């Protein structure tokens, strides 16, 4: 039986094959949570699900958002490349 090291993000339970990816994902979720709090504190009538969805979207697209703020607003309209750094855990018999 082989032993496989995995890292689990404590915020959402996703599993990663390496610590770097797990920490990057955790930082993105922390940013999303802070954006959500910012939105809820400054926009009256915004429901929790909507503010969480906006916070997660902005955190996931943080690189494009930074480029847009630096004078390239069109990058926000581009579809992001799909990264699949989450490895599903499967039971092996």
Phi and psi in radians as a Rosetta constraint file:
Dihedral C 1 N 2 CA 2 C 2 CIRCULARHARMONIC -1.556 0.35
Dihedral N 2 CA 2 C 2 N 3 CIRCULARHARMONIC 2.598 0.35
Dihedral C 2 N 3 CA 3 C 3 CIRCULARHARMONIC -1.827 0.35
Dihedral N 3 CA 3 C 3 N 4 CIRCULARHARMONIC 2.226 0.35
Dihedral C 3 N 4 CA 4 C 4 CIRCULARHARMONIC -2.058 0.35
Dihedral N 4 CA 4 C 4 N 5 CIRCULARHARMONIC 2.162 0.35
Dihedral C 4 N 5 CA 5 C 5 CIRCULARHARMONIC -1.445 0.35
Dihedral N 5 CA 5 C 5 N 6 CIRCULARHARMONIC 2.297 0.35
Dihedral C 5 N 6 CA 6 C 6 CIRCULARHARMONIC -2.354 0.35
Dihedral N 6 CA 6 C 6 N 7 CIRCULARHARMONIC 2.715 0.35
Dihedral C 6 N 7 CA 7 C 7 CIRCULARHARMONIC -2.015 0.35
Dihedral N 7 CA 7 C 7 N 8 CIRCULARHARMONIC 2.342 0.35
Dihedral C 7 N 8 CA 8 C 8 CIRCULARHARMONIC -1.943 0.35
Dihedral N 8 CA 8 C 8 N 9 CIRCULARHARMONIC 2.259 0.35
Dihedral C 8 N 9 CA 9 C 9 CIRCULARHARMONIC -1.347 0.35
Dihedral N 9 CA 9 C 9 N 10 CIRCULARHARMONIC 2.127 0.35
Dihedral C 9 N 10 CA 10 C 10 CIRCULARHARMONIC -1.300 0.35
Dihedral N 10 CA 10 C 10 N 11 CIRCULARHARMONIC -0.236 0.35
Dihedral C 10 N 11 CA 11 C 11 CIRCULARHARMONIC -1.368 0.35
Dihedral N 11 CA 11 C 11 N 12 CIRCULARHARMONIC -0.648 0.35
Dihedral C 11 N 12 CA 12 C 12 CIRCULARHARMONIC -2.333 0.35
Dihedral N 12 CA 12 C 12 N 13 CIRCULARHARMONIC -0.031 0.35
Dihedral C 12 N 13 CA 13 C 13 CIRCULARHARMONIC 1.439 0.35
Dihedral N 13 CA 13 C 13 N 14 CIRCULARHARMONIC 0.056 0.35
Dihedral C 13 N 14 CA 14 C 14 CIRCULARHARMONIC -1.180 0.35
Dihedral N 14 CA 14 C 14 N 15 CIRCULARHARMONIC 2.566 0.35
Dihedral C 14 N 15 CA 15 C 15 CIRCULARHARMONIC -1.885 0.35
Dihedral N 15 CA 15 C 15 N 16 CIRCULARHARMONIC 2.511 0.35
Dihedral C 15 N 16 CA 16 C 16 CIRCULARHARMONIC -2.315 0.35
Dihedral N 16 CA 16 C 16 N 17 CIRCULARHARMONIC 2.646 0.35
Dihedral C 16 N 17 CA 17 C 17 CIRCULARHARMONIC -1.389 0.35
Dihedral N 17 CA 17 C 17 N 18 CIRCULARHARMONIC -0.330 0.35
Dihedral C 17 N 18 CA 18 C 18 CIRCULARHARMONIC -2.454 0.35
Dihedral N 18 CA 18 C 18 N 19 CIRCULARHARMONIC 2.722 0.35
Dihedral C 18 N 19 CA 19 C 19 CIRCULARHARMONIC -1.132 0.35
Dihedral N 19 CA 19 C 19 N 20 CIRCULARHARMONIC -0.653 0.35
Dihedral C 19 N 20 CA 20 C 20 CIRCULARHARMONIC -1.050 0.35
Dihedral N 20 CA 20 C 20 N 21 CIRCULARHARMONIC -0.829 0.35
Dihedral C 20 N 21 CA 21 C 21 CIRCULARHARMONIC -1.129 0.35
Dihedral N 21 CA 21 C 21 N 22 CIRCULARHARMONIC -0.674 0.35
Dihedral C 21 N 22 CA 22 C 22 CIRCULARHARMONIC -1.126 0.35
Dihedral N 22 CA 22 C 22 N 23 CIRCULARHARMONIC -0.754 0.35
Dihedral C 22 N 23 CA 23 C 23 CIRCULARHARMONIC -1.190 0.35
Dihedral N 23 CA 23 C 23 N 24 CIRCULARHARMONIC -0.661 0.35
Dihedral C 23 N 24 CA 24 C 24 CIRCULARHARMONIC -1.107 0.35
Dihedral N 24 CA 24 C 24 N 25 CIRCULARHARMONIC -0.736 0.35
Dihedral C 24 N 25 CA 25 C 25 CIRCULARHARMONIC -1.127 0.35
Dihedral N 25 CA 25 C 25 N 26 CIRCULARHARMONIC -0.742 0.35
Dihedral C 25 N 26 CA 26 C 26 CIRCULARHARMONIC -1.091 0.35
Dihedral N 26 CA 26 C 26 N 27 CIRCULARHARMONIC -0.713 0.35
Dihedral C 26 N 27 CA 27 C 27 CIRCULARHARMONIC -1.132 0.35
Dihedral N 27 CA 27 C 27 N 28 CIRCULARHARMONIC -0.659 0.35
Dihedral C 27 N 28 CA 28 C 28 CIRCULARHARMONIC -1.121 0.35
Dihedral N 28 CA 28 C 28 N 29 CIRCULARHARMONIC -0.717 0.35
Dihedral C 28 N 29 CA 29 C 29 CIRCULARHARMONIC -1.185 0.35
Dihedral N 29 CA 29 C 29 N 30 CIRCULARHARMONIC -0.613 0.35
Dihedral C 29 N 30 CA 30 C 30 CIRCULARHARMONIC -1.147 0.35
Dihedral N 30 CA 30 C 30 N 31 CIRCULARHARMONIC -0.734 0.35
Dihedral C 30 N 31 CA 31 C 31 CIRCULARHARMONIC -1.078 0.35
Dihedral N 31 CA 31 C 31 N 32 CIRCULARHARMONIC -0.759 0.35
Dihedral C 31 N 32 CA 32 C 32 CIRCULARHARMONIC -1.044 0.35
Dihedral N 32 CA 32 C 32 N 33 CIRCULARHARMONIC -0.739 0.35
Dihedral C 32 N 33 CA 33 C 33 CIRCULARHARMONIC -1.118 0.35
Dihedral N 33 CA 33 C 33 N 34 CIRCULARHARMONIC -0.708 0.35
Dihedral C 33 N 34 CA 34 C 34 CIRCULARHARMONIC -1.219 0.35
Dihedral N 34 CA 34 C 34 N 35 CIRCULARHARMONIC -0.656 0.35
Dihedral C 34 N 35 CA 35 C 35 CIRCULARHARMONIC -1.121 0.35
Dihedral N 35 CA 35 C 35 N 36 CIRCULARHARMONIC -0.726 0.35
Dihedral C 35 N 36 CA 36 C 36 CIRCULARHARMONIC -1.031 0.35
Dihedral N 36 CA 36 C 36 N 37 CIRCULARHARMONIC -0.796 0.35
Dihedral C 36 N 37 CA 37 C 37 CIRCULARHARMONIC -1.091 0.35
Dihedral N 37 CA 37 C 37 N 38 CIRCULARHARMONIC -0.742 0.35
Dihedral C 37 N 38 CA 38 C 38 CIRCULARHARMONIC -1.020 0.35
Dihedral N 38 CA 38 C 38 N 39 CIRCULARHARMONIC -0.820 0.35
Dihedral C 38 N 39 CA 39 C 39 CIRCULARHARMONIC -1.084 0.35
Dihedral N 39 CA 39 C 39 N 40 CIRCULARHARMONIC -0.800 0.35
Dihedral C 39 N 40 CA 40 C 40 CIRCULARHARMONIC -1.146 0.35
Dihedral N 40 CA 40 C 40 N 41 CIRCULARHARMONIC -0.533 0.35
Dihedral C 40 N 41 CA 41 C 41 CIRCULARHARMONIC -1.364 0.35
Dihedral N 41 CA 41 C 41 N 42 CIRCULARHARMONIC -0.372 0.35
Dihedral C 41 N 42 CA 42 C 42 CIRCULARHARMONIC -2.045 0.35
Dihedral N 42 CA 42 C 42 N 43 CIRCULARHARMONIC -0.158 0.35
Dihedral C 42 N 43 CA 43 C 43 CIRCULARHARMONIC -2.175 0.35
Dihedral N 43 CA 43 C 43 N 44 CIRCULARHARMONIC 1.879 0.35
Dihedral C 43 N 44 CA 44 C 44 CIRCULARHARMONIC -1.217 0.35
Dihedral N 44 CA 44 C 44 N 45 CIRCULARHARMONIC 2.491 0.35
Dihedral C 44 N 45 CA 45 C 45 CIRCULARHARMONIC 1.458 0.35
Dihedral N 45 CA 45 C 45 N 46 CIRCULARHARMONIC 0.026 0.35
Dihedral C 45 N 46 CA 46 C 46 CIRCULARHARMONIC -1.438 0.35
Dihedral N 46 CA 46 C 46 N 47 CIRCULARHARMONIC 2.107 0.35
Dihedral C 46 N 47 CA 47 C 47 CIRCULARHARMONIC -1.328 0.35
Dihedral N 47 CA 47 C 47 N 48 CIRCULARHARMONIC 2.797 0.35
Dihedral C 47 N 48 CA 48 C 48 CIRCULARHARMONIC -1.061 0.35
Dihedral N 48 CA 48 C 48 N 49 CIRCULARHARMONIC -0.754 0.35
Dihedral C 48 N 49 CA 49 C 49 CIRCULARHARMONIC -1.110 0.35
Dihedral N 49 CA 49 C 49 N 50 CIRCULARHARMONIC -0.722 0.35
Dihedral C 49 N 50 CA 50 C 50 CIRCULARHARMONIC -1.174 0.35
Dihedral N 50 CA 50 C 50 N 51 CIRCULARHARMONIC -0.786 0.35
Dihedral C 50 N 51 CA 51 C 51 CIRCULARHARMONIC -1.127 0.35
Dihedral N 51 CA 51 C 51 N 52 CIRCULARHARMONIC -0.637 0.35
Dihedral C 51 N 52 CA 52 C 52 CIRCULARHARMONIC -1.159 0.35
Dihedral N 52 CA 52 C 52 N 53 CIRCULARHARMONIC -0.712 0.35
Dihedral C 52 N 53 CA 53 C 53 CIRCULARHARMONIC -1.127 0.35
Dihedral N 53 CA 53 C 53 N 54 CIRCULARHARMONIC -0.727 0.35
Dihedral C 53 N 54 CA 54 C 54 CIRCULARHARMONIC -1.152 0.35
Dihedral N 54 CA 54 C 54 N 55 CIRCULARHARMONIC -0.784 0.35
Dihedral C 54 N 55 CA 55 C 55 CIRCULARHARMONIC -1.033 0.35
Dihedral N 55 CA 55 C 55 N 56 CIRCULARHARMONIC -0.762 0.35
Dihedral C 55 N 56 CA 56 C 56 CIRCULARHARMONIC -1.166 0.35
Dihedral N 56 CA 56 C 56 N 57 CIRCULARHARMONIC -0.738 0.35
Dihedral C 56 N 57 CA 57 C 57 CIRCULARHARMONIC -1.054 0.35
Dihedral N 57 CA 57 C 57 N 58 CIRCULARHARMONIC -0.832 0.35
Dihedral C 57 N 58 CA 58 C 58 CIRCULARHARMONIC -1.150 0.35
Dihedral N 58 CA 58 C 58 N 59 CIRCULARHARMONIC -0.656 0.35
Dihedral C 58 N 59 CA 59 C 59 CIRCULARHARMONIC -1.185 0.35
Dihedral N 59 CA 59 C 59 N 60 CIRCULARHARMONIC -0.721 0.35
Dihedral C 59 N 60 CA 60 C 60 CIRCULARHARMONIC -1.139 0.35
Dihedral N 60 CA 60 C 60 N 61 CIRCULARHARMONIC -0.556 0.35
Dihedral C 60 N 61 CA 61 C 61 CIRCULARHARMONIC -1.818 0.35
Dihedral N 61 CA 61 C 61 N 62 CIRCULARHARMONIC 0.444 0.35
Dihedral C 61 N 62 CA 62 C 62 CIRCULARHARMONIC -1.010 0.35
Dihedral N 62 CA 62 C 62 N 63 CIRCULARHARMONIC -0.653 0.35
Dihedral C 62 N 63 CA 63 C 63 CIRCULARHARMONIC -1.156 0.35
Dihedral N 63 CA 63 C 63 N 64 CIRCULARHARMONIC -0.782 0.35
Dihedral C 63 N 64 CA 64 C 64 CIRCULARHARMONIC -1.140 0.35
Dihedral N 64 CA 64 C 64 N 65 CIRCULARHARMONIC -0.671 0.35
Dihedral C 64 N 65 CA 65 C 65 CIRCULARHARMONIC -1.118 0.35
Dihedral N 65 CA 65 C 65 N 66 CIRCULARHARMONIC -0.696 0.35
Dihedral C 65 N 66 CA 66 C 66 CIRCULARHARMONIC -1.119 0.35
Dihedral N 66 CA 66 C 66 N 67 CIRCULARHARMONIC -0.738 0.35
Dihedral C 66 N 67 CA 67 C 67 CIRCULARHARMONIC -1.116 0.35
Dihedral N 67 CA 67 C 67 N 68 CIRCULARHARMONIC -0.698 0.35
Dihedral C 67 N 68 CA 68 C 68 CIRCULARHARMONIC -1.096 0.35
Dihedral N 68 CA 68 C 68 N 69 CIRCULARHARMONIC -0.688 0.35
Dihedral C 68 N 69 CA 69 C 69 CIRCULARHARMONIC -1.211 0.35
Dihedral N 69 CA 69 C 69 N 70 CIRCULARHARMONIC -0.353 0.35
Dihedral C 69 N 70 CA 70 C 70 CIRCULARHARMONIC -1.665 0.35
Dihedral N 70 CA 70 C 70 N 71 CIRCULARHARMONIC 0.260 0.35
Dihedral C 70 N 71 CA 71 C 71 CIRCULARHARMONIC 1.884 0.35
Dihedral N 71 CA 71 C 71 N 72 CIRCULARHARMONIC 0.163 0.35
Dihedral C 71 N 72 CA 72 C 72 CIRCULARHARMONIC -2.148 0.35
Dihedral N 72 CA 72 C 72 N 73 CIRCULARHARMONIC 1.188 0.35
Dihedral C 72 N 73 CA 73 C 73 CIRCULARHARMONIC -1.128 0.35
Dihedral N 73 CA 73 C 73 N 74 CIRCULARHARMONIC -0.381 0.35
Dihedral C 73 N 74 CA 74 C 74 CIRCULARHARMONIC -1.146 0.35
Dihedral N 74 CA 74 C 74 N 75 CIRCULARHARMONIC -0.381 0.35
Dihedral C 74 N 75 CA 75 C 75 CIRCULARHARMONIC -1.126 0.35
Dihedral N 75 CA 75 C 75 N 76 CIRCULARHARMONIC -0.395 0.35
Dihedral C 75 N 76 CA 76 C 76 CIRCULARHARMONIC -1.202 0.35
Dihedral N 76 CA 76 C 76 N 77 CIRCULARHARMONIC -0.388 0.35
Dihedral C 76 N 77 CA 77 C 77 CIRCULARHARMONIC -1.525 0.35
Dihedral N 77 CA 77 C 77 N 78 CIRCULARHARMONIC -0.182 0.35
Dihedral C 77 N 78 CA 78 C 78 CIRCULARHARMONIC -1.396 0.35
Dihedral N 78 CA 78 C 78 N 79 CIRCULARHARMONIC 2.496 0.35
Dihedral C 78 N 79 CA 79 C 79 CIRCULARHARMONIC -1.295 0.35
Dihedral N 79 CA 79 C 79 N 80 CIRCULARHARMONIC 2.347 0.35
Dihedral C 79 N 80 CA 80 C 80 CIRCULARHARMONIC -1.247 0.35
Dihedral N 80 CA 80 C 80 N 81 CIRCULARHARMONIC 2.623 0.35
Dihedral C 80 N 81 CA 81 C 81 CIRCULARHARMONIC -1.217 0.35
Dihedral N 81 CA 81 C 81 N 82 CIRCULARHARMONIC 2.429 0.35
Dihedral C 81 N 82 CA 82 C 82 CIRCULARHARMONIC -1.417 0.35
Dihedral N 82 CA 82 C 82 N 83 CIRCULARHARMONIC 2.137 0.35
Dihedral C 82 N 83 CA 83 C 83 CIRCULARHARMONIC -1.883 0.35
Dihedral N 83 CA 83 C 83 N 84 CIRCULARHARMONIC 2.278 0.35
Dihedral C 83 N 84 CA 84 C 84 CIRCULARHARMONIC -2.029 0.35
Dihedral N 84 CA 84 C 84 N 85 CIRCULARHARMONIC 1.357 0.35
Dihedral C 84 N 85 CA 85 C 85 CIRCULARHARMONIC -1.752 0.35
Dihedral N 85 CA 85 C 85 N 86 CIRCULARHARMONIC 0.190 0.35
Dihedral C 85 N 86 CA 86 C 86 CIRCULARHARMONIC -1.769 0.35
Dihedral N 86 CA 86 C 86 N 87 CIRCULARHARMONIC 2.195 0.35
Dihedral C 86 N 87 CA 87 C 87 CIRCULARHARMONIC -1.837 0.35
Dihedral N 87 CA 87 C 87 N 88 CIRCULARHARMONIC 2.082 0.35
Dihedral C 87 N 88 CA 88 C 88 CIRCULARHARMONIC -1.201 0.35
Dihedral N 88 CA 88 C 88 N 89 CIRCULARHARMONIC 2.456 0.35
Dihedral C 88 N 89 CA 89 C 89 CIRCULARHARMONIC -1.579 0.35
Dihedral N 89 CA 89 C 89 N 90 CIRCULARHARMONIC 2.244 0.35
Dihedral C 89 N 90 CA 90 C 90 CIRCULARHARMONIC -2.163 0.35
Dihedral N 90 CA 90 C 90 N 91 CIRCULARHARMONIC 2.537 0.35
Dihedral C 90 N 91 CA 91 C 91 CIRCULARHARMONIC -1.342 0.35
Dihedral N 91 CA 91 C 91 N 92 CIRCULARHARMONIC 2.375 0.35
Dihedral C 91 N 92 CA 92 C 92 CIRCULARHARMONIC -2.010 0.35
Dihedral N 92 CA 92 C 92 N 93 CIRCULARHARMONIC 2.344 0.35
